[in-house]
Amino acid sequence: MIHTQVYGFFQTCLPDQAKEVKEYFPNGKNSIRIRKTNGQEFIFSLREPKAWKFETIDQFLADMKGEKEHGRNDSLYFRQSSLLRNCDACVC
């Protein structure tokens, strides 16, 4: 899937987060890096058409390394946001 399509899924699945996006970049296959207007950066990845992840960069890197303990700034919100989710309310 091309990155503009991935961003389209992001806008549909997380419209409140999408309102705060300053810019986005390719991050790999079916994945984009998002920079918000406040300078925070996140990774949005599609695993399959109805499953996606939205996570901090630290979480993304820890998952790539296979670590079970995650970055120093993880909060409950980010841990919950990084779970693989099924998006029944949208087309993703």
N, C-alpha and C positions, 0 to 999 in steps of 0.2 A: 504494500500500500504506500502511496506517495505521502510525503509529510503534510501537504495541504489537506489531504483527506483525514489524517490523524488529528490535525488541529480542528477540523470540522467536527469530529467525534468529541473532542475535548469541549468545544463550545456547546454541543448538544447535551453532553452528560454532566458538565459542571458549569452552567451558565453564570453563576455568581463569581466563580473564580475567573472565568473568561473575561468578565468586565474589567478586571484588574490587570490584564496582560499588556505589557509594554511591547514585547517582541518575543518571538520564538525561533528556535534553531533545530535542525535535524540532530538527533541523538543516536541514531542507529536504526535498525530495521523496526518499523512500526512504533517508533519512539521519538518524542520531541522534548527539548529542554525549553522551559517557559521562564521568562523573566517578567516579574510583576512590576507595577509602577513603583512599589516601595523598595525595589532592589532584590527582593527574595527570589530564589530560583528553585524550580521544581522539575521533576521528570514525569511526563504522562506517557504511558505505554499501553498499547493494545496487545493482549495475548491472543484473543480470538474475537469474533464479531460482538459478543455480548460480555466480554470480560476485559477489565482494564485496571491499571494501577496509577495512582497519583501520589507521588512520594517526594521526600526531600532528596537532595543530591547525596547526602551522607548515607541515607537508607539505600538508595540505588546502588551506590558503590559497595556498601557492606553486603548487599544481596549478591552482587557480582562476585565478591570474594568468598561467599558462602558463610559469612560470619553470623553468629547467633546474637551477639551483643552489638548494639548499634551506636551511632554517633552521640556525642556529648549533649547535643541540643534537642534530642528527641522529646517530644511532649506526647501526651495522650492523643491529642488531635492528630499529630503526624503519624503515630502508630496506627490509629484507626484509618487514616486516609491512605496509608500505604498497603492496606489489605486488598487483595484481589477482590473486585466487586462485580456482581452481575448487575447490569443496567437495564432493568425491565421497562423503565419509563422512557427510554429513548431507543433509537435505532442502532446504537452501537453494540 
